[in-house]
Each structure stands twice: as structure tokens, then as C-alpha cells.
Amino acid sequence: MATYTPMIQQYLKIKADYQDAFLFFRLGDFYEMFFQDALKASQELEITLTSRDGGGDERIPMCGVPYHSAPNYIEQLVEKGYKVAICEQTEDPKHAKGVVRREVVQLITPGTVMDGKGIHDKENNYISSVTYFDQQFGLALSDLTTGENLVALCSSFDELLNEIYSVGTKEVVISADFSEEWKKQIVERCQATLSYEEQTTPKNFQDIFIHLQDGRLQQTFGRLLSYLERTQKRSLDHLQKVNVYYLHHSLKIDLYSKRNLELTETIRSKGKKGSLLWLLDETKTAMGGRMLKQWVDKPLVNREQIEARLSMVETFLANYFEREDLRNLLKEVYDLERLAGRVAFGNVNARDLVQLKKSLQQVPSIDELCQSLQNEHFLSERLDACDDLTKLLDVAIVENPPLSVKEGNIIKDGFNSQLDQYRDASRNGKTWIAQLEQQERQKTGIKSLKIGYNRVFGYYIEVTKANLHLLEEGLYERKQTLTNAERFITPELKEKETLILEAEEKIVELEYQLFVDIREQVKDYIPRLQKLAKRLSELDVLQCFATISENRHYTKPIFSHSGELIIKDGRHPVVEKVLDAQEYVPNDCVFNDERKMLLITGPNMSGKSTYMRQVALTAILAQIGCYVPASEAVLPIFDQIFTRIGAADDLISGQSTFMVEMLEAKNAITHATSQSLILFDEIGRGTSTYDGMALAQAIIEYIHEHIGAKTLFSTHYHELTILEEQLASLKNIHVKAIEENGKVVFLHKIEEGAADKSYGIHVAELADLPNPLIKRAKEILKVLEEGKKEPNSVEVKSVKSNEVVFDSQLSLFDENQVNIEKQHNVHAFSKKEKAALEILKTMNLLEMTPLDAMNELYKLQKKVK
């Protein structure tokens, strides 16, 4: 380091504390990066890479961005998951001895950004911390943009992973000794950036978490708060009191089920459009949109709380005009939570304060409207309009202030007497300049004479060269010669210039100071503003539920005490909206003590998966406090929902479709209770027919005998329909389809009993497979259904149609070829494979549970890999 220049040595010393971040090192009007930072940033940001002499043997790689456009570049890096340390000059270069002192003033990370494209109006931007406590995990969450803080205990790593995924946290703070395997899964499955902070409990802000009685929760949030204090280096006055939330106080839906049900994003596009959240979002405020997402992520399990929400939705439905008035008033309410956060962080501007004032001006009307509805939940507490703050902002801030807070034109006339005096001097001075211009034109007879101003010379009198002969000698003092004119000054003009410029300089300084004082006063209102924001958000979500329920003809659900489920004319809410003008075929669903499992058969594309999902979505809608898409709905309150729908490899973990299927099935079977809802779609299809059928039957029997959860189980294994005769609580239902002129017609209607056939070849025909192939498939099916031959003895034909060729020598039905390949493979077995075969021979599969069999199969697979 000694060979480098003092400035580069300073850079390296600061960079040593921020090895995992890009260091934006302020040099004049640029943020510069050096060494590896420069090489990587030039690629990521697509900016020019240069170099400079740093005193060493070789030139140092360097790149930089202008300080005024730095936010855009910082945002690009943070969106890619990087961290950026902002290093500023912290002393005046005029007074510096040697290298100007510089310090990192803020570390910007994915979890701590306050604005920009990465911050979505209707989504929280959580940063979290995790602490491991002997089989349990502490999880703390904080949204710096709103000041919201949460903390919870998770009983397992899977539960922790589910929570991190659910809230969408972008950054997780952990200790340095955290398990490498756990870190890998957090990064891969939750797409989160990892940061490190050792366990401390900071003295500052203890009042926001000192009430936590569990020391583990205090430690977990303490880690997060320590990290925020160390990296942000600014006021965090807007941080709210930490709320403890308990996972069993909400409907548990694991990350696979949330993905399968498409609650907040779709499986294909990963976007909001097409999800349940997209359907529901009729909120009028950003903070209402965030609360709606929180409610969808965490449906209630407390009957009293659910019915309180439904009661308020019912009130809004019964009062259409009041609801429309509320919607119009909420349109004028800005994001109070994030405005409060910007005030505390010190990056609020005058336009933000005008938005705050306009929002608060709507509150009295909203409060009066709520009181008129005569619902006990609206009458329980009045809305706090923060009248004093509204008055302060009204008399202090102009209606259309500039974006910058350091250029003046922010404070209204009459707010501050000293400011008024400066403005009077400035305005009168400019008036005097205008009058002087007229007087000099009359005195000299030069109509084109003008008085101008620039920053170099100040005020001047300008006369064109064509009119110079009209001036008396010595009338003005020559100041500057131009190509076509001369510029002059007078002692009187310079005196007025001093007065005007001093007044304007003092105006800007005083206005900024007054703005800072107002901002500090607004800080005192932050807790009240945050409380008001919560109340307005709740009103927004409830009116949204009422609007959706009315527009889409939903009905109020009734909750049963006996556990029965009766849905009449149920619809899939999202599919119904997508179909729009097309008619959606409604279906009933009934569960009771004699009917706890429904085995669903029917052709592909007929609507089995849609039917299963709509039952789950109906339950979720009811438990967030919304009406449901049905003509009648009697529902239990579920504690958990599990789904196994769709086929997908987990390439990150190296797991096949079938292994993912089995793991998801295991999750449901392990954790479900009699109060749970299970949706299983085509279990067992990822393996051989007999294996799949055996597993499917064993899973059905296990759920029926040992769990008793309400279960929808769709299958193509028609052989399983006989279980209705063997299992008391299982009933067969099917999706109706008819065959007309050799073509299948899907009726999308659920009926009692088993389907008569699968119509698989008809579906293949709809997919426009080649006609010779379809014809051959029908021939083979006919032979198989007549029971004349086993599949491997069906006569093999060579079928040609354009380029579609099936070679009989490569056919799976060529028994001789299969036997030859089997013999060849035996001789080619490795030692590992032979050992696995020996283990397999000794297994007593008939005495194993499905889960035991799956686990043993998994172990064998690992042995031979």
C-alpha cells in the first residue's frame, strides 16, 4: 500500500471495510471506482473503463459516473443484487490539510433502498434477519420505506424458508457461522442477498422492541437493527414498534401451494396479472395495496376476526353511494407510510409535504363518511386528521414547489417576517432595475439600451456599437467589449446589485433552513401518521372487497361449526374473470362426515385442476374476509392448505418431477390435520403405471385412515375408483364429457360417480397429432381394452406419414429387443448398482408405508449416482 498515492491509500483503507460492496468514491463531480470494482462495474453498467496512475508499478483500472446521475446507476446495481457504499467528502477542501477526509455515509443494499424502480407502490420492501436457536429460528422483518417491523419464531427451516419466500424479502442478515446448506437454500429458493452482522443488542431504539418478552425475539430483531444502524448512518425515527406474529394465527400455505394456487403471482410469467391478487386489487391507495397483499399472504383462522371483516364488507355493499364517495376520497390520499419514512430519512422534498397536506385534508370527510355507516367497527375510533400539521403545511409550503429544496421558491409569503423582508428587497430591487432601464433609455435616446445580468459580471448596461456615438463621454464606466455591443456599469447600479444579490442569496439559505425546521416538526407526527395510514389502508381493502363482490356477484360465506363444506355454483374467480364474456360453468362441492375425500376422474383439459383450485381459493377468500364466487357457501375454517398440482423439475436441487411430486406429497402427509384441505392432482404419474397406482392408492388410504383431512384427489387411474366401496368417507366424482361423431366435448360439469373413460386419444387428436399416429393408437387401445393381449405383445407395425416414422426394431413393444437390452444391462452393472440391487431384493415392501418406501428409494438412488 505504501507505494500508492495518498488518495489511493485512502480509497483502499475505506474499501477494506466494504469488501462485498461497490465503493462509490467521491472525487469532485464524479463517483469513481478503482481496481476490481471498476472492472466489474464497467461490465454491469456498460460504462467506459479507463485507468490512472496511482503511484504503483501499473496503472489502476478506473471508471466513474457523474454524481447527479449516480442514483440511476446505483439502482441498476442494487436491482442485480449488489450493494453500493456511498463515500463522500466530509470536510471542506479549502480547509483540508493533505487528502480531503472522506467517509462512507450510507450502504445501499437490496433490502434498504428507499426509492426508485425497485420499490413498488403496492409491495413491501422487507429486509430480514435470521437467528438459529436450537431447533428454532428467529425471523425479524423491517420495511425501511414504511417503518413496519415484525418478528416471529419458526419451528423448522422449511417453515422459515416458507416465510422468507412469502414476504418476498430481498436481503437476509445472518451470522458468519450460519449453516452453508441453509445459506444456499435461502439464496437459491428465495432469490435473496445475504449480509452479515454479529449478535448485538443496540442501545438506541430499545423502546421499539424492549416489550418483547422472549429474549430470542429481542436478539433476532437486535441483529437486524444493528445492521440498519451500521449501514444507513442516518435517522431511523420512523421505525415502528415491533409486532410479534405467530404462524399458527394465520392459515398456513407452504411456498409450493402458494405457487400452485397462484395467489400473488402466476407460475408461468411470475407476474401479478392472472393471480388472485390481480383479481382482487381494486384498492385506491398504495398502502391499501400493500395491506391487501399481506392479507392474501396471511389469511385468518380466528372466526371473530374474519366475521368482523365480513361485517364491514357487508356494510359497504349495502351503502353503494357512500362506498363510491370513499373510493373518490381515497384517490386523493398519497402513501402516508412512505411519506413518513422519507421525512425520517431526510430525503423528503417540498412536493412530498404538499402531498401529505392534500392527503390529510381528505381525512375529515372520510371520518364523517365512516361515522354515517353506523357499523360498530367504524364507530369504535375516530380517524386522526392531524389538524395542526395540516395547518402548518398549508401556511408554510407553496402549492407547486420545485423538486430541489435548495433553490428557493418553497415557503409562502407571510410565513416568516425575515424572509418577507429579503423578498421585498429582492422584488423592489428588480423593480428599480426595470425603472432604471426606462430612465436611461429616455436620458440617452437609445431605445435598444438594456440592463442585463450574468454570474460573472453581475448587472450591466448594454449598448450596441451602432448607438455608442449617442452616449456622453464618461457617462458610464466601460466593463466589457463584445462583437456588436459594449457593456457598462455605474456606481449606483453596483450598489443595487449588491443589495439584490445578497437578498436572493439570503432568501435561498433562509428558505432551506425553514424547510428543514418544518421537516423536523413533521417528524413529531410520524407515529400518528403511521397509525392513520393503517386505518385508511384497512378501509381501502374492505371497500375493495365490497366492490369486487358486487361487480362479480359473490356471496357472503357462512362458517360451519361441524366442519362441513357446501359450495353451490362455485367458480374459479380468476378463470371466470379471464373468460370475461364467455360463460363459466359453475360446480358444487360437498364435504361432510361421510364424505371427506373426493376422487375425481375425467379427461385431461376437462377442468379437474380448475375445480380443485377453485375450492381452495374459495376458502382463502373467505378467510381473508371477502365474499366468495358461489351462490351459497358454508365453509369450515381451515388451518392449512396443501396442493400438489402440476409437473415441474426442481433443476436447482437436481430433483426430478417425480421426486418433487413425492416431496410435496410428503409435506402434506406429514403436517396436515383433520382441519386441513389437501389437493392432489395426478399423484404417481411420474413413474411406471403399477408403481404410480400403488403409491396413489396407498396415499389415499393413509390420508383416509390416519389424517382425515378434506381431500380432493384427481387421477387417471380408473382402477382406483373401486376404493369407494372400501373406504367409508371416499366418494367418486367425475368431470362430464360426451363423445359426438368421434370427437370429445368437454362439459366442465362435475357429477357423482366415476368417469367411463379417459378420452386421452381424443385429447391427443385435439392437439393435432398426425392422423396415422392417432389411428394406430386407437387400434392398440382397442386390442388392450378387449383384454386379448398384454401391451408388450401387441403386433408392431411400421407407420409412415411424411416424416413420422416408428421403426419396429426400436419399438418398446418388441419383447425380444427388451430382453436383449435387459441382459446387456445386467452385465454392465457397476459395483454400486449391484449393491443396490442386493438391498432391493431384501426389502419387504408390503410392510412399508408409502413414505418409508419413498425414503428407501431415494437412498438407493443416491447410492447409484
Secondary structure as UniProt FT lines:
FT   TURN            2..3
FT   HELIX           6..15
FT   TURN            16..17
FT   TURN            19..20
FT   STRAND          22..27
FT   TURN            28..29
FT   STRAND          30..34
FT   HELIX           35..45
FT   STRAND          50..52
FT   STRAND          60..66
FT   HELIX           67..69
FT   HELIX           70..79
FT   TURN            80..81
FT   STRAND          84..89
FT   HELIX           93..95
FT   STRAND          102..108
FT   TURN            110..112
FT   TURN            117..118
FT   TURN            121..122
FT   STRAND          126..133
FT   TURN            134..135
FT   STRAND          136..143
FT   TURN            144..147
FT   STRAND          148..154
FT   HELIX           157..167
FT   STRAND          171..174
FT   TURN            176..177
FT   HELIX           180..190
FT   STRAND          193..196
FT   TURN            204..205
FT   HELIX           206..208
FT   TURN            209..211
FT   HELIX           215..232
FT   TURN            237..238
FT   STRAND          243..244
FT   HELIX           247..249
FT   STRAND          252..253
FT   HELIX           255..261
FT   TURN            267..269
FT   TURN            273..274
FT   HELIX           276..280
FT   HELIX           286..297
FT   HELIX           303..318
FT   HELIX           320..331
FT   HELIX           336..345
FT   HELIX           350..372
FT   HELIX           376..379
FT   HELIX           387..396
FT   TURN            413..414
FT   HELIX           417..444
FT   TURN            447..448
FT   STRAND          450..454
FT   TURN            455..457
FT   STRAND          458..464
FT   HELIX           465..470
FT   TURN            473..474
FT   STRAND          477..481
FT   STRAND          485..489
FT   HELIX           491..523
FT   TURN            524..525
FT   HELIX           526..551
FT   TURN            552..553
FT   STRAND          558..559
FT   STRAND          565..570
FT   HELIX           573..579
FT   TURN            580..581
FT   STRAND          587..592
FT   TURN            593..594
FT   STRAND          597..601
FT   TURN            604..605
FT   HELIX           608..624
FT   STRAND          632..635
FT   STRAND          640..644
FT   TURN            651..654
FT   HELIX           657..671
FT   TURN            674..675
FT   STRAND          677..681
FT   TURN            683..686
FT   HELIX           689..702
FT   HELIX           703..707
FT   STRAND          710..714
FT   HELIX           718..725
FT   TURN            728..729
FT   STRAND          730..740
FT   TURN            741..742
FT   STRAND          743..752
FT   HELIX           760..766
FT   TURN            767..768
FT   HELIX           771..785
FT   TURN            786..787
FT   HELIX           791..793
FT   STRAND          800..801
FT   TURN            802..803
FT   STRAND          804..805
FT   HELIX           808..810
FT   TURN            812..813
FT   HELIX           815..827
FT   HELIX           831..842
FT   HELIX           845..847
FT   HELIX           850..864
//
